[in-house]
Amino acid sequence: METPDDAEPCDCKQTSIAAVVVGEMMDFSSSQEIDQKPHLLKLPQEVLLHIFSYIEADYLLNTVSDVCQFLKNLLSNEKYWRIRLFQRFPQPFPIVQGDDLSWKEACKERELCEKTWKGLDMNNNMITLSETSGFATDAVHLMKNRSLCICGSRDRSITVWKLNPEPGSNIGAKPNELHYKNLMQHNGWVWSITSQGNQFCSTSFDSTVKFWDVDTLNMIQSVNARTAILCSSYIDDNTLIAGCYNKKTIVVDTRSSGVSHSMIHHRKAVLKVETNDNYIVSTGEDGLLVILDKRNFNVLQEIKSPSFAMSLSVQKDQIWTGLRNGNIRVYDACDFGNVLLATELTFGYSWKVSSLIYTAGAVYSGNADGWVKIYQPTFDPDYMTKIHLRRSGGVADMSLTGKRLAVATGEGLVAVWDP
């Protein structure tokens, strides 16, 4: 597999991280602030940076850097974090490098994900939501800062689970409390669930888009799209875009009572749709990756794939697609209106990549044969951990918030990991 010329890091193993960083730092040693601080700050900067190499990036950035301006400046050097990252993770990273890449944030995410997932026994750390219906669960969604897991099933129900709060959350659930509520408002299979602010949205094969208040779990609005709806994503607080079985992509404004805009850019069913700051991206059974301008819904590009994408993860500067043939395609979206294929990752098997999530710290993939794997986000990625959900009917959907991962399967199993 070829990698771009600029993907190779500097020779970090032969580089003194302290020497490089200190050489570029301002001289704070003569400042009055340092003279009045405890003796730790009077150590040479090279020694301080060497000590910091044994401390987790998250603690350095969120705690140590807030001690004083001197330490904040010392830990703000991007070259320090770039060298530190490549000393710990020598494989070329990232696959796509945007102009505003923060090496300190990337290093923090890589270290956190490795600490969380590498070597984790996913069988013994799995929470099974066993009271699900037994029907295929095609949609699962974790609401950020809400400790809610919302599932959509082929028995036409929406199940809302309240999980234990994540670290730092205000949710007042009791320890080990796990309860749920069933919402039976759809007349067809529930295909997708997404959320924005204090509301979430469900779409179904019954042609409806339903909006729900997350606090009361009451339905706010129902819109009839007159065709089965397979996927959805919020554009902003008031606007939702959805992909339909009849090849259409529709826009629904929550402040109105119907579909505000309708487009046909695919020749077959629209399988996935996601957005970022610039684009609306959709995939279909026709093998097309369609990229729209988010401002006016004009088509910017249509990219044909040899195997159609069943899953999609859109970030600010890159687009990841999981293909029916088992491969993963990564697109460079740094240049507006000129999205290019960066690489195609192959894993030696042909099971469909039915769900895919990319972050700076890890890649999460779910396959139709029941495998869930968590990879390093690099060329030729090594997996950090994996689990085979046997007799699951395959992975149908995944959702991630913080360190919490939820997986829904074709046999109704919903599993949650909260390491």
N, C-alpha and C positions, 0 to 999 in steps of 0.2 A: 504494500500500500504506500503510495507516494504521499509525502507531506510537503507543505510549502517551505520555501527556503528560509523564511523568517520564523518558522515554527520552532527551530532548534534554539534552546536557551544558550546563554553565554556559558563558558566553561566554569560552572558554579562550583564544581568539586575542587577546582584548583584556586578558587577565589576566596580570599579572606573577606567574609561578609562585613566584619567590623571595619576593616581597612577601607573597603569601598565606600561604605556609608559615611564613616567619619571624615573621609577625604572630601566629601561633598557637603558636610554639615557646616553650619555657621559655628563660630567659636563662642560658646556660651560659658566657657570655663572661668572667664574673668568677671562674669556678671555678679552683681550684688546678691541676686536671688540665690545663686548656688552657694555662696559663702554662708548664707544663713540657713541652708537646708541641712538635714541629717547627713551623716558621713557617707551614706550610700551614693549620694549625688556627687561626691568629690572623687569617686573612682573614675579612672580613665573611661572614656566613652567606649573604647574597644572592649573593656572588661564588662561594662554594663550590657552591651549587645551580646556578648558571649553568655552572660547569665540569662538574658532574655531568650536565648535559643532553647533553653530548657523549659520555658513557660509557654502555655498554650496561647495561640494568637488571640482567641476570643477574650481571654483574661487581660492580655496586654492592651488590646484596643478599647475594651469597655471599662477597665478598672485602672491599670497602671498609667495609661496616658492621661487620665483625669487628675492625677496627683498634683502635677504642676506643669507650667508651660514648658519647662526644659524637657521633661519626659515626653510631653505631647509632641514637641518638635522632633525629638529623637526618633519617635515611633511613627512619624508621618512620612518618612522617606520611602517613596515607592520602590526605589532600587533595592532597599533592604528587604522588602517583602517579596520582590520578584526573585531575588537570589535565595531567600529562605524557602520559597515555594519549590523551586527547582532542586534545591538540595534534598528536600523531603520527597518530592515527586518528580523524578528526572525525565519522565516521558514528555514529549512535546505537548504544550498546553498554552492557550486554548486552541481548539480546532479553528475557531473564527475569533479573531481579535479585533474588537471595536476600538475606535479612537479614544473612548473614554473609559477603557478598562481600568478598574481599580485593583492593583495587585494586592493591596492589603486586604480588601474585601474578599478577593478570590482565594488568597491564602487562608483566611479565616474560615471560609466555607469548605475548602478542601480538608483542612484539619478537623473541623467539626464533623463532617460527613464520615471521614475515616474513623474517627473516634467512636461515632455512633454505630456504624454499620459493619466495619471490617471485622470479620470473624464472628459476627453475631449469629447465634443459633436461633433462626427465625421460627423453628417449630416450637421451642420452649418459651418464646417471647410473644407468641401470637394470642391475641384476644379474639375469640370467635363470637360473633353476634348470632348465636344459634337459634334465636327465636324468629328468624326470617321465614318467609312463606314456603320455601322449598322450590318456588318457581325461579327461573333464571332472573338474576339481578343485573340489568344492563347498565345501571347508572349508580355511581356512588360519589358523594361530594362532602368534603370536610370544610366547614365554615370557619374561616380564620377568626381567632379570638372569641369564638362562640362555644367551643368544645362540643359541637354538634356534628354528627355523621348522618347524612340524609341519603337514603337509598331509594331507587326506583325499580320496580319489579314488573315482571310479565303477568302477575296477577292483578295488575292495574293499580297497585297501592304505592303510596309513598310512606316510607318508614323513617321516623326521626328519632335518632338515638342521642341521648345526652351522655357524653363520656366524662371521665375525670378531667379536670382542667389541666391545660398545659402549664409548664412552669411560667410564672409571671402573669397568668391569666387571672381575671377578676371573677370568673365563674364560680359560684359558691356550691358546687356539687360536693356531697359528702364522699369520703374515701370509699373507693370501689363501687360507688353508686352507678348503676347502669339501667336506664329505663327508656322506654320508647313510646311513641304514639303513631298509630296508623291513620293516614289520610286517604280515604277512598273517594277520590273526586274525578278520576280519569275513567274513560270507557275503553281504553286500549292500553297496550304495553307502554310503559314509561321508558323513554329512550335516553333522556339527558336531564341533568340537574346542574344549575350554576347559580351563583349568588353575587350580590353587590350590596354593600352597606347592610341595611336591616331587612332586606328581602331576598328571597330565593325564587327561582323560576324552574318549573318542570315542563317538559315537552313530551308529547305522546303520539302514538300511532292513531289516536282518535282525532288528530288534526288540531288539537288545542295547545295553546301556550298559556300556562297558569302562573300567576304571580302570588306569592305568599308572604305574609308578615311573619318574621322569624320569632318575634316575641309572643304573639298570640296563636300562631300557626293557623290563622284564619286566611282564607283565600281573598286576595285584594281584587283581582281582575282575571278574567278569562277571555282569550282572543282566539277566534276560530280562523285558522289559516287555510282551511278547505283542502288540506293535503297532509299526509303523515309527516311529522317533524322528527328528524333523526339526531340533530345536534344543535347546540346553541352556545352563545357567548355574549357577555355584555360588552357594548362599545363604550358606554359611559353610564352614569347613574340612572339615566332615564331611557336608554336605548339598548335594545337587544337585537342581535342578528342570529338567524337560525337557518339551518340547511334542511332541505325537504326531499322527500322520496321522489317527487315529480320533477326533479332537476332544478327547482327554484331555490334562490336564496332570498329570504325575506327580512325586512326590518320592522320591528315592532317598537313603537314609542309608548312607554307605560302611562304617559299623560293623555293618550288618546284611546279610542275604543277598538282599534283595528290595526291592520297591516298598513304601514305608511309608505313602504317601498318594496318592490318586488323585482328580482333580476333573474335571468337565466344565463349562466356562464358555463355550466356543465352539460354533458350529453347524457349522463345517467345520474343516479341518486347522489346527493351531496352527503358525504359520510362524516366529515369533521369540519368545524369552523372555529377559528381563534383569532384574536386581535393583539396588536401591540400599539405603540404610540403612533406608528405611521401606516400600518397595513391592516387589512382584513384578509385572512388567508383561509382558503377552503380546499378540501380534497374531495374527490369523487370516485365512483366506480369506473369512470371513464379514464382513470389514470392521470388526470390533470391536477396540477397544483396551480390554483388561480389566486393571483395577488391583486387586491383592490386598493386604491387610494382611500384611506379611512375618511378623508374629508368630503369626498364627493361620490364615492362608490364607482369611480371609473376603473376599468381594467388596466393595470400596469403591465402585467405579464401573465402568460400561461406557459407552464413548464410540464412537459410530458415525461412520465416515469414509466420504465419498462414493466413495473408491477405496481398496481395502485396502492395508495397509502391508506391504511386502516386506522392509523393513529397520528396525532399531530401535537407538537409542542412548539409554541412560538415565543421567542424572547426578543429583546430589543434589537439585537444585531445578528440573530441567527434563527433558522427554522429547521426543526428536526421532524422527520416523518418516518413512521414505522411501516414497513411494506408487507404486502401479502406474502412475498417470497421469503420473509424472515430477515431481510436486511434493514439497515437504518440509513437513511440519507440525511446529510447535513448540508444546509444551504447558507451561504454568506449573504446576509441582508444589510450589510453596512452601507452600501451605496444605494441611495434611494432610487427605486425604479429599475435597479439592475441587480436582481437577485441571481446568484451564481451557485452552482453545485460545488461545494468545498470538498466533500469526500462521501464515499459510500462504505459503511462499516458492514463487514460480513462476519458471521458467527458460526458458519459451518452447518447450519440446519435450516429447514425450510418452513418451520411453523410460523404462522402469521404473527406479526407484532401487533397485537390488538390494543395495547395501551402503552403510552410512552410519556415520560416526564423528564425534561432536561433542567438541571440547575447548574450553577457554577461549581457545586461541590460533588455532584453525582448524577448519573443517568439511571432512571428507573424504568425497566421494561417488563411488560407482561405479555405472555404468549398464549396462543390458542390451545397449546398442549398442557397448560397449567403451570408453567414455570414463571416465577417472579425473580428477576435478577437485578442487582444493584451494581453498576459499573463505575469505574473511574471515568471522568469526562474527557478522555484523551483519544488520540489515534491508537489503534490496536488495544482497546481498553481491557483491563483485567477486572473481573468482578470482585466486589468486596464481600458479598454474601448472596445467597440464593435459597429458594425454597420451591419444592414441587408440590403444588396443591393437587394431590391425586383425587380422582373421581370428582373433580370440580366442574367439569364441563368447559374448562379453559377460562382464562382471565378475560373479563368483559370490559372492566373499567378500573381506573386507579385514581386516587386523589392524594395530594400531599400538602400539608401545612406544617411549617417548622420541621420537627423531627418525626411527626406523626404521619404514618402511611396507612391508607385504607385500600383494600382490593375487593372488588366484586366479581363473582364468577357465574358461569352459565348454569350451575346447579343450585343457585340461591345462597351459597356461602358468602358471607361478608366477613373479612378478616382485617384486624387493625393491629398495627405494631406501634408501640409508643416507648421506644428504648430510652 
